[in-house]
Amino acid sequence: MILVTEINLLACLYGFLSVLVTCFIILTSKKWHLKYSSDSNVGPQKIHKDPVPRIGGFSLLAGFVTAILFEIPFAAGFLIGGLPVFLTGITEDISNKIPPLFRLSASIISAVILVWIFSLQLTANGIPLLNSLFSIKFIALIITILSIALMAQSINIIDGLNGLSIGATLIMIASIGIIAFNNGDSELTQFSWFFFTCLLGLFIFNFPRGFLFVGDGGAYLLGCIIAVMAILLAERNYNVSSFASLLIVSYPIYETVRSFIRRTLDKNTNFSIADDRHLHNFIHKFVSKLIDLDDTNQNKIWIPNAIAGASCCVLPAITGMVAIIFQANMPILVSCLFVTLILYEICLFLLKRV
């Protein structure tokens, strides 16, 4: 079986073009909307020189409309379920006035809708201690909903460098698509590669130069989609361990959980204010020191930004490859998951001392 036979290449082309054209329209019309849609260069994670539109998430809607027209599996469900958190995020992108708790609530609402549409429920097959807990339907549903909402927040948290959130998402989608194809899951394969090509249209404008940002709306939507795809991958394919899905999304999830613990322990931290203590921030600082741009080269600050963003994508690339190779081997997957977290901590420890 050849991969291209599982993919509607014409649909992928039109999806890519729809996103590309929408991004082009956003950029060519920014003189009319930049006042409202721009991401300022002020703040701990604002490492770009000029205001940049952060409404790139609108282009994803164009991709979903194309997907529905071509009857791509799962597309309509993703669009309906993702709308609450997407619209809330886009409103924040434009107004900067949506409280974090409201955005979190919107992600939970989207998670509930997605769980209902796709009949999702996390399981813990092969783990005796957790299997009995997950066998209680109410508890399993709550954990599933919170997992999707967590992933929505996670993609937004790593959205701090050119190409990082979109690049990491592309890698995770590709990993899921490859595993789905290897297990004969044609529907998930079709959606994976369609959405992959759509996201490439946005990636072109985001990396290496940050001409357009995906924004909160786009990041939240991407997080919901990745979470549901990861759950569907393990649910629909009995040869795929749930830990393969967890390993694929481990980088953004761990970044978010770690940030939550760090902010909880640090009494001087305001949860509603972004900080620069994430792994990608320390990598950017390290790369910036190596390149050491002076005041006359401020128009090139995108270079360390892009290099750091690409460097961070190495981690999801490694975990994705491991998940593909050992997709059914739970002991190895669990071991690799722990090794990944240890490597993350070692890298962070070393970077803080550079």
N, C-alpha and C positions, 0 to 999 in steps of 0.2 A: 504494500500500500504506500503510495507516494503522498507526501504532505500536501502538495498543491491540489490533489483531488478532494481534500477535505475542506478546502477554502474557496469561497466565492471571490475570485480574484477581481472581478469587475466591481463587486460591492466594496472590496477593500480599496480599490482605486478611487471610487467615488467618495468613500468615507474620508480618505486622505485629502482629496481635493476640497471637500466641503469644509474641513477644518482649516486647511491652508488658506482658502479664500476668506473665511470668516476672520482669521488672524490678520490677514492683509487689510481687510476692511477696518478692523479695529485700529490698526496702526496708521492707516492713511487718513482716518477721520479723528485722530486724537486731539487735534486743535480745538475740536468742539466739546470733547468730553474729558480731556486730561485733567482739568480742574477738579473733577469729581472722581475720576477713576484711577488717578496716579498713586503710586507708592512712593512716599517721600524718601529722601536720603538721610533722614534723621532717625536715630534709634540704634540699639545695640546690634541689630541684625541688618541694618540698612547699609550695605557695603557696595553701593553703586553711586555713580556721580550725578546722574540726572533723573528727574521723575520718570517713572515707567508705568504704563497701564498695567493694572493687575486684575483685569477682567477677562483674561484669557480663557477662563472657564466657560464663557459663552460659546466658544468654538466647539466645546465638547457636546453641547446641545445639537449643533449642526450635524455632528457625527452620529448622534443617536437618532435624529430624524432620518438620516440616510439609512441607518441600520433597520429602522422600522419599515421603511419603504422596500428594502430588499429582504425583509422577513428574516433577519439575523436572529437566531435563538437568544432568548433572555433579554434582548434589547429593550422591549417595551416595559418589562418588569423593572429593570434597572432605572429607566427614566422615571417611571411613576414613583418608585420607592425613594429615589435619590433627590427628588424635587424639593422636599421640605428643607433638608440641610443645605442643598445647593442655593436655593433662593435666600436662605438666611445668611449664608456665607457671602453671596454676591452683594446683598444689602450692606453687610459689614465692609466689603471692599469699597463700596461707593460712599457710605456715610461715616464709617469708623465709629459708629455709635451703638453697635449691638453688643450687649454685655456677654462675657464668656459663658455664664450660666445659661443664657438664652440659646446660645449656639450649641452648647452641649445638649440641651433639651431637644433642639431640632435634630441633632444627630441620633438621639435615642428614638425620636418619632420615626425618622427614616429607617432606622434599624428594625423597629417593630413592623413597619409596612413591608420591608424586604423579607423579613422572617415569615410573614403571612403569605406574601405572594409566592415565594419559593419553597414554602413549607420546610424551613431550615430548622435543624436541631443538632447541636454539637453532640458528639458521642465520645466515649473513652474506651473503645474496644481494645482489649489486650492489657488494660491497666486495672487490675482487680480493685484497688482502693478507690479509684475514681468512678469505675463503671457503675457501682451501686448508686453513687450520688447522681450521676448523669441519667440513670434510669428513671429518676423522678422527673417527670415531664416539665413541671413548673420550674424547677431549679435549672434544668437544661435550657429551657427557653430564655430564662433571665440571663444566664451566662452567655448564650448565643447573642442576645440583643446587646449586652454590654460589650462583647467582643467586637461587634461591628462598629458600635459607637466609638470604641477605643481606637480602632484602626482609622476611622475618619479623623480623629484628633491627631493620630500619629503621623499621617502624611503631611498634615499642616505643620507639625512641629519640625519636620526635617526640611520644610520648604524655606531654606535660608540661603541657598547658593544657586548660581546658574546651573541648570540641568540636574540638580540633585533630586528633587521630588519627582519630576517627570522621568528622569533617567532611571531612578530606582524602581519606579512603577513599571516602566517598560521592561526592565529585567524581570520583575516579579510576574508580569503578565506572560512574558515569553516562557518562563519556567513552568508556569501552570499550563500554558498551551502545549508545550512539549510533552509533559507528563500525561495530559489529557489525550493527546494524539497517540502516545505509546500504549495507552489502555483502551483505544478504540472509542473514546468519548467524542463523537463527531460534533455534537452540539456545542460543548464547551470549547472544543478546538476551533470551531468556526467563530464563535464570539471572541475568543482570546486573540486570534490573529486579525480579526476585523478591528477590534479596539486598539490593538498594537499599532496598526498602520494609521489609524486616526490620530493617535497620540503622537506619532512621528511628525505629523503636520504642525502640531504645537511646539514640539521639541526643537524644530528648526529655528523658531523665533526666540527660543529661550536659552539655547546653547550653541556656541560658546558665549556669544553676546546676549545679554539679558534685555532684548528689545520688548519682550512681553512676558508678564508673569501669570501663572495659573490662578493666583489669588486664593483667598479662603474658600470661596465657592467651589472652585475647581479642585482644590486639595481635599476638601471634605467629600466631594463626589467621588474622586479617585479612591479615597480610603474605603468608602462604602463598597465600591465595586470590587476592589481587591479582596476585601474581607469575605464577601459573598462568594467570589470565585474560589478562594482558598477552601471555604467550607464545602462548596459544591464538589470540588475536586476529590476530597476524601469521602464525601457522602455517596457520590455516584460511582466511584471506582473502588471496589473492595480490595484491590491489590495495592492501593495507595494508603500509607499510614497517615494518620492525622498529624503526626510529627513532621511529615514531609511538608505539609501545608504550613505548619507553624514555623519550620526552619526557613521557608521562603520569605515569610513576613517578619522574621525575628528582628531584623535591624530597626525598622521604625517602631515596632512594638516595644522593644527593650529600651530604646531611646525615650519613649514616652513614659513608661513605667518608672524608669530610673529618674527621670526629671521630676515626676510626681513625688517620689520618695525624697529626693534631694530638697525639693521646695517645702515639703512637709516638715523635714527636720530642721531646715533653716528658717528660723522665726523672722528673719529680716527680709524674706522673699515675699513679694506680692504675686499671687497666682495669676492675676489678670494682666501682668506686664511681662512681655517677652524679655529674655535675657540672652547672654552670649556665652553660656556655659555648656553648650552641647558639643558633641564630638566634632561636628562639621565646623563649628566656630574655632575650635583649637587647631584643627587642620588648616583652616584658612589663615590663622595667625602665623602658623609655622611656615606655610608657603609664602606668605607676604614678607616674612623676615628673610627668606632665601632670595626672593626676587628683589626686594628692597627698592621699590619705586620712589623716586624723589618727587618734589613738588612740580617739576616740569613734565612729569609723566603721569599726571593724575588721570589723563584720558585713557590710560591703559590699566586702570584698576580692575577691569574685567578679567585680565589675564590670571592673576592669582585666584580670583573668584571661580573662574571656570576650571582651573587645575584642581583646586580643592574640591569642587563639586564632583569632578570625574573621579578623584581619588576616593571619595566616600562611596561611590557606586561600586567599588571593588568588593566591599563587604557583601551586599546583596547578590553580586555576581557569583561569589564563592559559595554562599549558602544555597543559591539557586542550583548551581551545578551539583553540589552534594545531594540536594533533594532529588534531582533527576536521576542520579546514579544509584542512590540507595533508597528509592521511593517506598519500597516495601519492607525495609529492614529497620524495625523500630529501635533496637539497641544501638545500632550505629548512628541513626538519626538523633537519638537522645544524647549520645556522646558528643556528636558534632555540635549540637545545640549548646551544650555546656562549654565546649572548646571555643565556640564563637563568642560567647559572653565573656569568657576569660580573656580572649584576645582583645575584645573591645576595651575591657578595663585596663589591660596592659598598655594599649595604645594611648588611652586617655591619660594614664599615669605618666607616661613618658612625655607626652605632648605638653602637659601642664608644667613640666620642668625644663622645657627648652627655652 
